[in-house]
Amino acid sequence: MTARGIFLVTMSAPAPHAARLAAVEAGFRSLPDRYLGSDPGFDATWRIVLGDVGHTWEVRCTTHGARVRKGATSRTPDIVIGTDATTWNRLRRGELSGIEAFSRRLLYARGNLDLAIAFEGLFRLEDGRRPLLRVHDVHLPGRRVSTLTMGAGPDVLLLHGLGGAKSSFFDAAATLSHRYRVHALDLPGFGASSKPTTAPYTARWFAETVLATMDALDIDRAHVVGNSMGGRIAIELGLRNPERVASLGLLCPAVAFVKRTYHPVVRLMRPELGLLPHRFAREKVAEHFWGLFAHPDAIDPSMADVVVDEFQRIYASAGGRIAFLSAARNIYLEAPYGSNGFYGRLSQLEPPALFVWGSHDRVIPPAFGRHVARWLPSAEQIVLDACGHVPQVERAEQTSALLEDLFEAADGAAPAVGRTRRAA
């Protein structure tokens, strides 16, 4: 993320400067005593900039403890967080989470966004309570899944799309966590999760990983939400383990392409080429990011910096390149029909499903809905007007409301099914 990606936000009617500064300093002094510890080998430094009081602190957390120093040091921080004293004090009192502050644009970060969000999960609240969220690793055979968990209630899993990470669901996680226990996953090969170079990166393999993650977290049954590739994985999980899936919220899911014009070419594109160092030009990645939205001007420009920098950082590794190329190839080459074709299998889907399409989605156009209606007439479908490929970002409030309606219907009365409607 570029330097413009950090903004300092002040609150209305702030407390007197001296009182705010004293409260902030007391909070920083107590951090070492409230430190919950970290995994062996962990070592990260945060620089906290509170513009309204004009001071900076650096916090370094290792396996052995947490150290706090006022002012900037010569050490290059891993993350820079910018906010105001009032927001920072609300965070340490547990009045809002870092995800909520980030979602409301009260807090911005430069550097590794995952570490920025993980900061609050490393410390108890000032009254001794556990933190409102935690970013933790789920260790599975041959892979590791970085997971954000927050809230309380019925379990909800959030699965990101190709080239994305759990950060694409921060807004949804902040909203849904008021009523549900939300788990936003970085799928293996993406985000902060491990990136095995020999993994198949198929929908089945991803679904098996999600199921194993549920077992590790003692989740018997959950509502599963997926965007794009994550939607395809959610469908696979529902087909293979319907008893573990309470409902499916499918946001522009990557269903099988009926017309595969470039099928012969894509088959020749071997994922093993990811072992060769290469990169996409930053402007091309940014161009693709903005192309995901119907109205790019409604998206916070700083988010583009976060997403583009995160993609560039992950794609710089051989494992990240192989995961991206393998997953993309598998999505495109999936057979729509035939003995094991996608749509024939889709007709066997049991959990209640809601398909949400974007009217201006150029990646998975809403026209795919007619194939879903033919093979799974029981599913409800909604087309969001003036929306692109990532409705949980572009139409965050409306998408979260639709998901909550789905969850309530699945947990209670039978949902309305077999309808396709447009939402303004």
WOFENSUL-V372700 format. One record per helix or strand of 2 or more residues. SS is the DSSP state (alpha for helix, beta for strand). FROM is the first residue (numbers start at 0). TO is the last residue. If there is no record, write none. Layout:
SS;FROM;TO
SS;FROM;TO
//
This chain:
alpha;2;4
alpha;16;33
beta;42;49
beta;54;61
beta;64;69
beta;78;82
alpha;84;92
alpha;97;102
beta;107;110
alpha;112;121
beta;132;139
beta;142;149
beta;153;158
alpha;165;175
beta;179;184
alpha;202;215
beta;221;226
alpha;228;239
alpha;241;243
beta;244;250
alpha;262;267
alpha;270;274
alpha;281;289
alpha;295;297
alpha;300;314
alpha;317;332
alpha;341;345
beta;351;357
alpha;365;374
beta;379;383
alpha;390;393
alpha;395;410
beta;419;422
//
